[in-house]
Amino acid sequence: MAIAGAAGRMGRSTIEHAVDDPRFEIVARLERSEARTLPECDVLIDFSDAAGTMEWVEVCLKRRIPMVIGATGHEDEQATRILDASKAIGIVKAANFSVGLPAVLKIVQGLATELGDSYDIEIVEAHHRNKVDAPSGTALAIVEAIQDARNEPKTEVVHGRSGTSGVRPRRQIGVHALRMGDVVGQHEIHFSGPGETISVRHTVHSRATFAAGALRAAAWVVGKPPGMYSMGDVR
């Protein structure tokens, strides 16, 4: 296994957990400038950044190496390129590698379907002060899950509000990002309607949760057919 973005928080945490895992041998700890020095390996875990991912995708595509992508903040064009690459190699792409998140997404989808548009939906995410992208990839995944459940990809999404924003329109989804201290990751999804509010909260206590999930995905994707996979596919 090779790890890109090895010097970052998630890279270091993944390495820490991989060294004691008999399934893995770490053959390279890499940063973006080392894209041409990738040694022979069975899988690459990418915890670099959006631009770094694009370098590693090209290298892995050329050498047919499966990937686990945990970097976030990809623009639409970059996401399309990753999807194209998945036609030739197996890629597990996740904004959040916790085992519990797929269950949360299912719960949120069920609530969105059951409650309908008489309930307003607000998403609040919190991460450490050094996280460079906002909103989080997980928050965007939650929005996408709700849109899929409603079968309405054009649902209006607003990122924070200020000034005279007017009356909140029906079916709007609000997303709010907090950056503070050393918060690992927390997401709250609020469904508020006539006389009640239903809230779902997912809190990650340690980066070890993400590292364990990334390693689980790396072991799983080796030998799988080409395709774009999520943590919901990983067993």
Secondary structure as GFF3:
##gff-version 3
##sequence-region A 1 235
A	DSSP	beta_strand	2	4	.	.	.	ID=ss1
A	DSSP	alpha_helix	9	18	.	.	.	ID=ss2
A	DSSP	beta_strand	28	30	.	.	.	ID=ss3
A	DSSP	three_ten_helix	32	37	.	.	.	ID=ss4
A	DSSP	beta_strand	44	46	.	.	.	ID=ss5
A	DSSP	alpha_helix	50	63	.	.	.	ID=ss6
A	DSSP	beta_strand	67	69	.	.	.	ID=ss7
A	DSSP	alpha_helix	76	85	.	.	.	ID=ss8
A	DSSP	beta_strand	90	93	.	.	.	ID=ss9
A	DSSP	alpha_helix	101	115	.	.	.	ID=ss10
A	DSSP	three_ten_helix	116	118	.	.	.	ID=ss11
A	DSSP	beta_strand	120	127	.	.	.	ID=ss12
A	DSSP	alpha_helix	137	150	.	.	.	ID=ss13
A	DSSP	beta_strand	157	159	.	.	.	ID=ss14
A	DSSP	beta_strand	173	179	.	.	.	ID=ss15
A	DSSP	beta_strand	185	193	.	.	.	ID=ss16
A	DSSP	beta_strand	196	204	.	.	.	ID=ss17
A	DSSP	alpha_helix	207	221	.	.	.	ID=ss18
A	DSSP	beta_strand	227	229	.	.	.	ID=ss19
###
